[in-house]
Amino acid sequence: MNFKYLMSLLVITVFLFNCSSGGDDPSAPDPTTVTYNGNIKSIMSNNCTSCHGSTPANGAPMSLTTYSQVKSAVETRGLITRINSTSNPMPPSPNSPLSNADKNLIQQWKDGGFLEN
């Protein structure tokens, strides 16, 4: 009887240990990681490139079509300040402002080190 009890306890312990580990794979990508290709590129394409295209239009001072251009705009041209501005927002009226979710993604991208992929 003790042998059955010990074996049952061992099986339950192993089962609980395996279930509680959560299957964390350190090589798996973090689903909260924000990258240019995974998140930011589509925000730029959907909201910015009509003016900030490969050939800027409507008085836009620069293109925002590549990783390096968008990163540079965040680092040196105040892009985050402009998208968060209430008095001089980007994109300008009559266009709709970026959603708070999109603004937050751009900030997270910067805070996360401007990952490309």
Secondary structure, 3 states (H helix, E strand, C coil): CHHHHHHHHHHHHHHHHHHHCCCCCCCCCCCCCCCHHHHHHHHHHHHCCCCCCCCCCCCCCCCCCCHHHHHHHHHHCCHHHHHHCCCCCCCCCCCCCCCHHHHHHHHHHHHCCCCCC
